[in-house]
């Protein structure tokens, strides 16, 4: 929903949308989401305007036909991640 409003440039006109997003994300996360949406909008417009082919159509078609997520498998995968989430992360190497 936020990505759609950023893409259509309607996020600024609808405070309700921001408040809905704010319920799930903090301000830093909203900024990051907005930056990612903006980057992809920029990149798509750049590539489309310059008619730069990103991938050959047959490659895109392969991807379209191969992406089928099984919700139960995704749920099990995420549950495994949560179960194995470390209680403590190591500090970054100072190098």
Buried (B, 14 or more C-beta within 10 A) or exposed (E): EBBEBBBEEEBEEEEEBEEEBEEEEEEEEBEEBBEEBEEEBEEEEEEEEEEEEEEEEEEEEEEEEEEEEEEEEEEEEEEEEEEEEEEEEEEEEEE
